[in-house]
Amino acid sequence: MNKEYPLQAEVLIRVPFHDADPAGVAWHGNYFRYFDAARCALLEQIEYSYAAMAESGYMWPIVDTRVKYIKPLHYDQEVRVTAVLEEWEYRLRIAYEVWAEGQCATRAHTVQVAVDATTGELQLGSPQVFIDRLDRWRQG
């Protein structure tokens, strides 16, 4: 089965008490943990978790982020976080949406680049190990 649609994942998160301020609104910095949960689910689909990254000899630091906060999230609110792999040839660009009560509350993206774990050298393209795992996922 050849998968033509983009690699994507979704996680459900209930905003915990410790993520909210005294007014019950989720602090904006905590959203990055929600994005990370969705990104992990996305990469696990191609069997390229953070542990697999390390085993493959590459680190993937985040070098750019953009977030558009549309509506606040609140303590104990269930939210759906989606992640979609938009670019992968030279860098990983992953787009996110956070949905609450049927409305998009946040849109964001992160950009990650491959770095050789031994030399610390930036790679000018995605390593073959990543491309191979993505290709295997596409072939189903």
C-alpha positions in Angstrom: 0.0 0.0 0.0 1.6 3.2 -1.2 0.8 6.1 1.2 0.3 9.4 -0.8 -0.9 11.4 2.1 1.5 13.2 4.4 2.9 11.7 7.5 0.8 13.0 10.4 -0.1 12.2 14.0 -2.6 13.3 16.6 -2.5 13.2 20.4 -5.1 14.0 23.0 -3.9 16.0 26.0 -5.8 17.2 29.0 -4.3 20.5 30.2 -2.8 19.7 33.6 -3.1 21.9 36.7 0.6 22.6 36.8 0.5 24.1 33.2 -2.0 26.8 34.2 -1.6 30.2 35.9 -3.8 31.2 38.8 -6.6 32.2 36.4 -6.6 28.7 35.0 -5.1 29.7 31.6 -2.3 27.5 30.2 1.0 29.3 30.1 2.2 29.8 26.5 5.6 28.1 27.0 3.9 24.8 27.9 2.5 24.5 24.4 5.9 23.3 23.3 5.5 20.2 25.4 2.2 19.5 23.6 3.9 20.0 20.2 6.7 17.6 21.4 4.1 14.9 22.3 2.6 15.1 18.8 6.1 15.2 17.1 7.1 12.1 19.1 3.9 10.3 17.9 4.6 11.4 14.3 8.2 10.1 14.3 7.3 6.9 16.1 5.2 6.0 13.0 8.4 5.7 11.0 10.3 4.1 13.9 12.5 7.1 14.3 12.0 8.0 17.9 14.5 10.2 19.8 16.3 6.9 20.9 16.4 5.8 17.2 17.8 9.2 16.2 20.7 8.8 18.7 21.3 5.2 17.6 21.5 6.4 14.0 24.3 8.9 14.9 22.3 12.1 14.4 20.9 14.8 16.6 18.0 16.9 15.4 18.0 20.2 17.2 15.1 22.6 16.7 16.5 25.7 15.1 13.3 27.7 14.4 9.8 27.9 15.9 6.7 29.9 15.1 3.5 30.0 17.1 0.2 31.8 16.5 -1.9 31.7 19.7 -5.5 32.1 18.6 -7.5 31.1 21.7 -6.3 30.3 25.2 -6.3 26.8 26.6 -7.5 26.2 30.1 -6.9 23.9 33.0 -8.6 20.5 32.6 -9.5 21.2 29.0 -9.0 18.3 26.6 -7.1 19.3 23.5 -6.2 17.6 20.2 -2.7 18.3 18.9 -1.9 17.4 15.3 1.5 17.2 13.7 2.2 17.0 10.0 5.6 16.5 8.4 5.7 19.2 5.7 9.4 19.2 4.6 12.0 16.5 5.0 14.6 16.7 2.2 16.9 19.3 3.8 15.3 19.8 7.2 12.3 18.7 9.1 9.5 21.2 9.1 6.6 20.0 11.2 3.3 21.9 11.4 1.0 21.7 14.4 -2.5 22.6 15.2 -4.1 22.6 18.7 -7.8 22.1 18.7 -10.1 22.7 21.7 -13.9 22.6 21.8 -14.1 22.2 18.0 -12.0 25.3 17.3 -8.4 25.8 16.3 -6.7 27.4 19.3 -3.1 27.4 18.1 -1.1 27.0 14.9 2.7 26.5 14.9 5.6 24.9 13.2 9.1 23.8 14.2 12.2 23.4 12.0 14.8 20.8 12.9 18.2 20.1 11.2 20.3 17.0 11.2 23.7 17.2 13.0 26.3 14.5 13.1 26.4 13.4 16.7 30.1 12.5 16.6 31.5 15.6 14.8 28.8 18.1 15.5 28.7 19.0 11.8 25.4 20.3 10.3 24.2 18.0 7.5 23.1 19.7 4.3 20.3 17.3 3.8 18.3 14.7 5.7 20.5 11.6 6.4 19.8 8.5 4.4 18.6 6.7 7.5 15.7 9.1 7.8 14.8 9.0 4.1 14.9 5.2 4.3 12.5 5.1 7.2 10.1 7.5 5.5 10.2 5.5 2.3 9.5 2.2 4.3 6.5 4.0 5.9 5.2 5.1 2.5 5.5 1.6 1.0 3.4 0.4 4.0 
